């Protein structure tokens, strides 16, 4: 199975976006992500740190405009990068459920971040936004 990571972003007005995590035929979508451009900037900084060889473990909160909170987790050690997206299971216990995961190289991750950045910058440059 194809393990290539794709990070796609379809910008909407008011700094919102549809963010898609994809590997092979598996995808997970965050509809109406708020602070979309800040997420892109965080991913660029993370990719630079990983390229410099820094051992990383980071967590980033993803929030949509309806208040749904997800956690983006990224870990990098010994040339292996793991990425997970977690969401609350909906029970009072507040446990988190993994809804997307990927493991690969730092080179693959940096390529996915570069494509994400390109999509976001093209949408802003050409003022092309998705309805939402």
N, C-alpha and C positions, 0 to 999 in steps of 0.2 A: 504494500500500500504506500502511496505517496505521503511523505511526512513533511512536505514543504509548508512552512508557516506563512500565512497571508494575514495582514492586518489592513482592513479596508475601512475607510471612513467616508461617509456621505454627509457633508456639512449642511446644517439648517441655519436659519437665522437665529440671532440671539445666542451665539456661541454654543449651540446644541448640535448633535450629530447622531447618526446611526453608526455604531461601531461594530464591525464584524471580525471575529477571530475565526480563522479557518485553517484546517490541516487536512489534506486529502479530501475526502467527502464529508468530513465532520465540520460543522460550523456552529458558532454561538453568536447571537446578535444582542447587542445592548441598544434598544430603541430609545431615542431622545436623551442621549447622554448629555449632561450639563457640564460646562467647563471643558468642552471638547479640545480647544486649542491648548489649554494647559496640560491635558493628557498627552498631546503630541509633543509638547516641549519636554515633559518628563521622560517620555520614551527616547527622545533624542539625547538627553543627558545620560540616561541609563546606558544607551548604546555606546556613547563615548567612553564612559567609565569602564564598560566591559572590554572595549577595544584596547584600552590602556592596560588591561590585564588585572584589573581590580577584582577581588572576590566580592561578590555582591549578594545581598539578600534584601529585597525591598518589597514593600506592600503599598498599594495605591488604592484609594477608595474611588469606586466608580458609582456615580449617582445619576439616576434619570430624573426627569422633571415630574414624575409621580411619587418620588421619594424612595424608590426601590434602591437599596444599597447593595453593591457587589464589591468584592475584594479581588484586586489583581495582584498576584504574587509572582515574583520572579527571583530565581536563585541561580547563581553562576559559580562554578568551582571546577577546576581542572578541565577546562575546555568544554564542559557540558553545561548547557543552559536548560533550565526547566521553567516553564511558565504555566500558571494555573489561574483560573477564574472561579471564585467561590460565591455562592449566594446563600442567604438564610433559608433554612428548610421550612420555615413557616410555622413552626411549632413554638410554644412558649419557652422551650428550653434554649432557643436561639442558636442551635447548632448550625454549622455551615456545611453545604453540600458542594462538591466539586462539579462544575458544569462544563468545564473545558480544561484540557491539559495538553501540553506539548513539550517534547524534549528534543534538543538538537544542538547544533554548534552556534557559537557566537556570530560566525559569519552569516549564517542563515537568519539569525535574529536581526542583525544590523541591516540586512537586505530588506526584511519585512518592515523595519522602522523607516528606512529610506523611502520605500514605496508609500507608506502611510503619510510621511511628511510631504511627499510630492502630491498626493491626492488632496491633502488639506491646503497646500499652498496654491495649487491650480484652481481650486474652488474659490479661494479668496481673491486671487488675481483676476479671474474672469467673472467674478460675481455670480457664480453658478451655485445655487443652493437647492437642496431637496425640500419638497414641501413636507411640513410636519408640525 
